[in-house]
Every structure is written in C-alpha cells, then in structure tokens.
Amino acid sequence: MSLPLRDVYAEPTLADLMPSVLSSAGVAGETNRLDLTPVDHTVVLLVDGMGWELLQRNAKAAPYLTQAPGSPMRAGFPTTTAVSLASLGTGLPSGLHGITGYQSYVDEIEAPVNWLRWTLAGTAIDQRDDLVPETVQPHPTVFERGREAGLNVTTVVPKAFEGSGLTRAVLRGGNFVGVSAYGDLLAQVVAAVSAGDRSLVYCYIGEVDTLGHVYGPESAAWLAQLTVVDRFVEQLAGALPTGTRLLVTADHGMVDASRGRRIDFDHTPGLGEDVTVIAGEPRCRHIYTDHVDRVLERWRNELGDHAWVGTRDDAFAACLFGSDPDPALTKRIGDIVAVGRGESTVIRSDGEQVMSNLPGQHGALTDEELLVPLLRIG
C-alpha cells in the first residue's frame, strides 16, 4: 500500500500564516515564510470551510473574493477545524501542537476527546484537572507572542467561543471580543485594528462550513451563504483604515460525501474486531488497537482503493503530522490512520448518527479539502 502522495508541510500551510504576519510587523524571531511585506496593521479573516477549489468553481457567487489578489496554500493535516485553528494559533503543525484530529485518543485520561467541542463522551471537560487546555497545548500562541512584542492583539469571534477549551488552548492571548452577527463583527474589527501603533486582529466566520455540512458544498444554501460572505468581505475591506492589510483564508475545504462510498464501521462485519477505540471523523479515522497487523489487513481489504490505510509509523514517514512530531503526543495519533480517497467515508451510523448523515465532509488530502485561499487585500 503506497504512502499518501504529498508531504503536507513541504509547502506553506496555515501554520506559517501568523508567524509571517508577526514577522512583517517587526516581531523578532518569527519566520516570514509567506514573504509578507512589512505593515503595521493586519486583519486575518478565517472563513470556515471555504476551500480554494470550491471558491474558484463558484466565482459567480463570490465575485469580490475571486477577483482579489491571492493564491492557494495548504491547510495542514488532518483538514479539520480544530487542527487548523490550532496550527493557525500556534504556528505549529499538528504533530507538535497535539490537536491531531476532530477527535483523538488522549493517553492521560485513556479516552478520546472531541477537540472542537472540548468534550469527553459528550461531557464538557474544560474544568478537569487532568485536561487543562493551557497544559494540553502548552506552546505560546502567536497571539501571546505578538502581545509580548508590543502589538495590540485582538480576537473577534462569536461570543460562544469565550473561555472555551479550544480558545484557551490555541487562541489565547490578546483581547477577546465576542460578537453576535456580521454587523458587530465588522464594527469591532474596524475599532480593534485602529487601536495602537501596531495591531493584529483575528476574526472568524462559520456559516459557510455549517451549510456545507448540512446541505452539501455547492448546494443552493451554500452558494447563497458564500455570496453573503463575499459582500461582507467587500464591505469590511472598504471600512478598514488606510494602510491596513486584510488577509482572507480558511481552515479547510469540503467534499460531497453523498457521492462517495460510505463504509459503516458499526455495521460492517469484522471492521471493529480488535479495535479498542475509533476516533477522528469520517474522512480521516484514527484506529487504536493492540493488534495492528490484523486490523490493518482487515481495513485495507475492506476499504480497498477508497482510502489510504497505514500505520502510525507510515503516517510519520509521510510527514503527515509534520517532519518532527513530539514523541510525547504519539498516542494522540491512531495506531492505524485511514484517509479517505475520492469522496468516500468511514461513518458510524450508531455511534455518530448526526455526523454520519451529513453530506459535507472533510479531513482528508484531496485538493478540495487541503487547499485554502490566501487572499491579500489592501
């Protein structure tokens, strides 16, 4: 079984974006891999789920965004929100910041954790002494580094994100501003970027991803939301003070999994045999087992050409989690990793009913999922 075709981090990814912004603002010790020109005020807008391929195919729905100067770059791996936000917020690949999937096994508590929701079996774990966000991800964030260097750093995101486990783990540092809708998002970003001689503002829009999951990417609902975002970005760009750079990116793209093969882990004979824990998400599964060879053979036989299935060591050899993963975080990556090809998924009709029924999925290595825009406006 051949390895995946790409060393994800051999080209710039989201992990390079914020260090490049800090470097361009004069912060010492940061690497400007994206060759951003020097500027004192930068706004970074992340549009959840707005992949480069999807955006280019739907230029009529987003004329402002598709005509803006920019190019594709890679999200990172796995191509899922928690991982990408962690890479954006720390400047590190997933093998170093330790958020290795939508869900992954955490050795300290001997259970899988949902990193996006920061839950364990549906129960909030923000207050657990053995899973403190600042300890789970101890590296200084780019926001902390920017603030330490004298930048006025602000995060403008939905109010519900305040104090969440993921926010504390990977987006901590700077001023938190919670917003309710696009109107106060725009107003608060403009106010924040105007504060201080040097400023960095990070902001987030999530509805493109939500509608892509529920109705499918390129559905009528998804296209309508993309148009709303296109108009918002145009309005935001026009409202920003002169001399401000606006960078627009995303955390991943998406595929329509309703068109691919759906392998049901809960109802496929033999697929769960000898598996102690299954984590990840339908497009990228982490499989934990004490019998790697037997499980690997069964999964390869069942999934065939619909997925790349390899061991943890295979994934490390392919640099899927970065070139130098932290050995202490090894068990947050499955003993076996299964990455969907085409539009195929490994669902759980019993254990993950809602997720299994969503047409829009992501997490794997297709261009539709891996490539995200880096638009440079202003």
SVG drawing of the C-alpha trace seen along z (x, -y; Angstrom):
<svg xmlns="http://www.w3.org/2000/svg" viewBox="-31 -56 46 66">
<polyline fill="none" stroke="black" stroke-width="0.4" points="0.0,0.0 1.6,-3.2 2.0,-6.2 0.0,-9.4 1.3,-11.4 2.2,-14.6 4.4,-15.8 1.8,-18.3 4.2,-20.7 6.7,-20.8 4.8,-23.8 3.4,-26.7 0.4,-25.9 -1.8,-27.7 1.0,-27.1 3.0,-29.7 0.4,-32.4 0.5,-34.1 4.3,-33.9 4.6,-35.6 2.2,-38.3 4.2,-38.8 7.5,-39.0 6.0,-41.5 5.0,-43.6 8.6,-43.6 8.4,-40.9 11.9,-39.4 12.3,-35.6 9.3,-34.9 9.7,-33.4 8.1,-35.1 7.7,-32.0 4.9,-33.7 7.1,-36.7 4.5,-39.2 5.5,-42.8 6.1,-44.9 2.9,-46.6 1.8,-47.8 -1.9,-46.7 -3.2,-43.3 -6.6,-41.7 -6.8,-38.0 -10.3,-36.7 -10.8,-32.9 -13.9,-31.7 -14.6,-28.2 -15.0,-25.7 -14.2,-28.0 -11.8,-25.8 -9.8,-27.2 -11.2,-24.8 -14.8,-25.4 -14.3,-29.2 -12.8,-29.1 -15.6,-26.9 -18.2,-29.3 -16.8,-32.6 -20.2,-33.9 -21.4,-33.7 -18.3,-35.4 -17.0,-38.0 -15.2,-40.1 -13.3,-37.3 -12.4,-35.5 -11.0,-38.8 -9.0,-39.6 -5.2,-39.1 -4.2,-35.8 -3.3,-32.2 -3.9,-28.8 -2.0,-27.4 -2.4,-24.3 -4.4,-24.0 -2.4,-21.2 -3.4,-17.7 -5.9,-16.4 -8.0,-19.0 -10.4,-19.8 -11.3,-22.9 -9.8,-22.1 -6.4,-21.1 -6.3,-24.1 -7.2,-26.6 -4.5,-25.1 -2.0,-25.4 -3.1,-29.0 -3.0,-29.9 0.4,-28.3 2.3,-28.4 2.9,-24.7 2.0,-21.5 -0.4,-19.1 2.3,-16.7 3.7,-19.5 0.6,-21.2 -1.1,-17.9 -4.6,-18.6 -4.4,-15.7 -8.0,-15.4 -11.6,-16.2 -11.4,-13.6 -8.3,-11.8 -7.3,-9.5 -5.6,-11.2 -3.4,-8.9 -3.6,-10.9 -7.3,-10.2 -7.4,-7.0 -10.3,-8.2 -11.0,-10.0 -11.5,-13.8 -13.6,-15.9 -11.2,-18.9 -13.6,-21.1 -16.2,-21.0 -13.7,-20.1 -15.9,-17.3 -15.4,-13.7 -18.3,-11.4 -20.5,-14.5 -19.5,-16.0 -17.6,-19.3 -14.1,-18.8 -13.0,-22.4 -12.6,-22.2 -10.9,-18.8 -7.7,-18.9 -6.1,-16.3 -7.1,-18.1 -6.4,-21.8 -6.3,-23.5 -3.2,-25.5 -1.4,-22.3 -2.8,-20.1 -1.4,-22.7 1.5,-24.5 3.3,-26.2 2.9,-30.0 0.3,-31.1 1.0,-33.7 -1.3,-36.0 0.7,-35.8 3.9,-36.3 2.5,-39.3 1.3,-40.9 4.6,-40.3 6.3,-42.1 4.1,-45.1 1.3,-44.5 -2.3,-45.4 -3.7,-41.9 -7.5,-41.3 -9.6,-38.2 -13.1,-39.0 -15.2,-35.8 -18.7,-34.6 -19.4,-35.2 -19.9,-31.5 -16.2,-30.9 -15.2,-32.9 -13.5,-30.7 -14.0,-27.5 -11.4,-24.8 -10.2,-25.2 -10.0,-29.0 -7.9,-28.7 -5.7,-26.0 -4.8,-27.6 -6.3,-31.1 -5.4,-32.6 -3.6,-35.9 -4.7,-39.4 -8.1,-41.0 -11.2,-38.8 -14.2,-40.5 -17.3,-38.4 -19.8,-39.2 -23.3,-38.2 -23.7,-38.9 -21.8,-40.3 -22.7,-43.9 -20.9,-43.9 -18.1,-41.7 -17.3,-44.5 -17.6,-47.3 -15.5,-45.6 -12.8,-44.6 -12.5,-48.2 -12.3,-49.5 -9.7,-47.0 -7.3,-47.5 -7.3,-51.2 -6.0,-50.8 -2.3,-51.1 0.6,-51.8 0.8,-48.1 -2.1,-45.8 -3.2,-42.3 -6.9,-41.3 -8.1,-37.8 -11.7,-37.2 -13.8,-34.2 -17.0,-33.4 -18.5,-29.9 -21.7,-29.7 -20.2,-28.6 -19.0,-25.5 -22.3,-24.9 -24.4,-25.0 -21.8,-22.9 -22.1,-20.2 -25.9,-20.3 -26.8,-20.8 -23.6,-19.9 -20.9,-22.2 -22.2,-24.0 -25.8,-23.5 -28.2,-26.4 -28.0,-27.2 -24.2,-27.1 -23.9,-29.3 -26.3,-31.9 -24.1,-32.0 -20.9,-32.3 -22.5,-35.4 -23.3,-36.9 -19.7,-36.4 -18.4,-37.9 -20.4,-41.0 -19.3,-41.2 -15.6,-41.0 -16.0,-43.7 -17.7,-45.9 -15.1,-45.1 -12.2,-46.0 -13.8,-49.3 -14.3,-50.1 -10.7,-49.4 -8.4,-52.3 -5.9,-53.2 -2.7,-51.2 -4.4,-48.1 -3.8,-44.7 -6.7,-42.2 -5.8,-38.5 -8.7,-36.2 -8.2,-32.4 -10.0,-29.2 -9.3,-26.2 -10.2,-23.5 -12.4,-22.8 -15.0,-20.1 -16.3,-17.3 -19.8,-16.0 -19.6,-12.6 -23.1,-11.6 -21.4,-10.9 -18.8,-8.5 -18.8,-5.1 -20.0,-5.1 -18.4,-2.3 -20.3,-1.9 -17.9,-0.9 -20.8,0.0 -22.4,2.5 -19.5,3.8 -18.6,7.3 -15.0,7.6 -14.2,3.9 -14.5,3.3 -12.8,6.6 -9.8,6.0 -10.4,2.2 -10.3,0.6 -11.1,-3.0 -12.1,-4.7 -11.7,-8.4 -11.1,-11.2 -14.0,-11.8 -15.4,-10.1 -12.8,-11.4 -9.8,-10.7 -10.1,-7.9 -7.7,-7.2 -7.9,-3.5 -6.4,-2.3 -5.7,1.4 -3.3,3.8 -3.3,5.9 -2.1,3.6 -1.2,6.2 -4.6,8.0 -6.6,4.7 -4.5,3.2 -5.1,6.1 -8.9,6.1 -9.2,2.4 -7.1,2.5 -9.2,5.4 -12.5,3.7 -11.7,0.1 -9.5,1.0 -9.0,-1.9 -11.5,-4.0 -8.9,-5.0 -5.2,-5.1 -4.7,-2.9 -1.4,-2.9 0.2,-2.6 1.3,-5.5 4.9,-5.0 3.7,-5.1 2.0,-8.4 5.2,-9.7 7.3,-8.6 5.0,-10.6 5.3,-13.6 1.5,-13.9 1.8,-15.4 4.9,-17.4 8.6,-16.4 9.3,-16.1 6.3,-15.1 6.5,-15.3 7.1,-11.8 5.0,-12.7 2.0,-13.1 2.4,-9.9 -0.7,-8.3 -2.9,-11.1 -2.5,-9.7 -4.1,-6.3 -2.1,-3.1 -3.7,-3.0 -4.8,-6.0 -7.4,-5.7 -7.6,-8.7 -10.5,-8.8 -9.8,-8.9 -12.2,-10.5 -15.4,-11.2 -15.5,-8.0 -16.1,-8.0 -16.0,-5.7 -19.2,-6.5 -20.7,-5.3 -24.4,-5.1 -24.9,-4.2 -22.1,-6.0 -22.1,-9.2 -25.6,-9.4 -25.7,-13.2 -22.2,-13.4 -22.7,-10.2 -25.7,-11.7 -24.0,-15.0 -23.3,-15.2 -20.5,-17.7 -17.3,-16.2 -13.6,-17.0 -10.4,-15.8 -8.6,-14.1 -5.9,-15.1 -7.8,-15.9 -7.2,-19.4 -10.9,-20.2 -10.1,-19.7 -6.4,-20.6 -6.2,-23.8 -7.4,-27.1 -7.2,-30.6 -4.7,-33.2 -6.2,-36.5 -4.2,-39.7 -6.4,-42.8 -5.2,-46.3"/>
</svg>
